[in-house]
Amino acid sequence: MKQRYSPKVAELLALCTRNYASLQRLLTQARRVNGELERFHWHHKTQAITIELALCEQTKYTEVVKLTRHDESTKHLDAPSIDLRLYHDAQLAEVLTGQHFSRFLPVYPYPNASMLQRNEKFQVNLFVTELLGQFQHRDWLLMTIQESRKS
């Protein structure tokens, strides 16, 4: 008998906790350099890639930020972007929407018409973890307010 898939909640929460810590570190660094802005940019040292972090919504206990990756070599395509909600009281950051999807379900039937994995919600949060992990390398430079306005 085929075993039914059940999501691994502890692993998802661990990813969301890691994403929250990474985003808080980036936002703290950016606000220390540029003040309380709503949009920050990091530029890669050797490649024509810019990561933009934009504050979309702010409440007492949450923030919604949009993470967008701009690549000069693919500027004719839509820049991939992900909306994340930061829960400050729980110290979690969860993916809300990604590119052409909104509101990820905890589990999807497989196969499905959208070709999503059973654990698609986990996969998109893992992608964010890996993307934010790039910032641990010294290849990214936070742009100042003046540099950001030029781009």
N, C-alpha and C positions, 0 to 999 in steps of 0.2 A: 504494500500500500504506500502510495506517495505521501511523504510527510508535508504538512502544510507549513508555509513560510511564516515565521513570526519575526517582527523587527527586534533588533538588539538595542533596546532603549538605552542601556548603560553606555554603549559605544557611541551612540548618537549624542547623548548628553556630554560625553567626554570631548567629542569634536566641537560641539557648540561652546563649551567652556574654553577650549583652546582658541577658538576663533574670537571669542569675546576678549580674551587677554591680548591677543595680537592686535585687534582693532583698537583697543584702549591704548595700547602702547603707541601705535601710529598716530592716533588722534591727539594724545598728550604731547608727543614730539612736535606734531604740526602746529598745535595751538601755542606751544612755547615759542616757536619760531615766528609764526605769522599772526598770532592773536586769535580771537574768537571769530573766525571766518566760517562760511558754510561750505567751502569747496577747497580741497587741497590736491596738489599734484606732485607725483614723484616721477623723475625721469631716469631711465636706465643709462648708465655711464657709456656703454659701448654699442647699444642698439637703439634704434629709433622707436622706442616704446615708452609710453607714459601711462601711469596708473592714476586715475582720478577717484577721489573719495569725496562724495557730496552728501551733505546733511539734508535730508528731505523732510523730516518731521522730528519734532522733539517734544516730549511730554515729561512729566515728573519722573516717571520710572522707566521710560523707554526712549529710544531714538531709532529712526529708520535712516539708513545710509545706502547710497547707491555706489557700487564699486564698478568702475568701467576701465577697460584696458584698451588704450588707443595704440595702434600700430601703424606707422607710416607706410609700411610695405603693403598693407591691406586696407588703406584708407577708403577704397571704393566699396568696401563691405561695411555693414553695420558693426559698430564696435560692440563686442560682447559686454554685457552688463548684468549685474546681480544686485537685487535689493535685499538688504539684511536688516532684521530688527534686533537691536541690542536691548536686552532686558537687564537693567542695572541692578535691580533687587536680587535677581537670581544669578547674575553674572554669566549670562548666556547670550550668544549671537546665533540667530537662526536664519537660514535663507528663506525669504518670502517668495520672490519671483526670480526667474532666470530667463534671459533672452526671450523666448516665446512661450514660457510656461508661467502660470501663476498658481499659487497655493498648492504646494506639493502634498500629496497624500502620504500617509505613513507606509502603506503597502499598495502595490498595483498588481492586478491579475497579470499572469504571463502565459501566453503572449497577449499583447494588446495592440490596438491600432496605432498608437503613438510610438511604439517601439521603446517604451520606457522599461527600465529594469524594475524588478520587484522592489528593490530597496533604493529607488531613485532619490528619495529625500536624503538618505545617508550619503549617496554618491555625490550630490551637489554640495553638501556640507563638507565632504572630504576634499572636493575640488577647491573650495574656498580655503581650507586649511593649507593645501599645497600652494595655492597662489600667495597667501599671506606668508608662507614659509620662505618665499623668495626674498622677502625683506630682511631676513636674518643675514643674508649675504650682503656684502658691502658694495654691491653694484648699483644701488638706488640712491638718488639724491633728491632730497626734499626741495622743491622749488619755492623761492620766496614769492611774496605777493606780486612784485613787479614782473618776475619771470613768468608767473602764471597768467598774468593779464596779456602778455605778448602772445601766448599760445592759444 
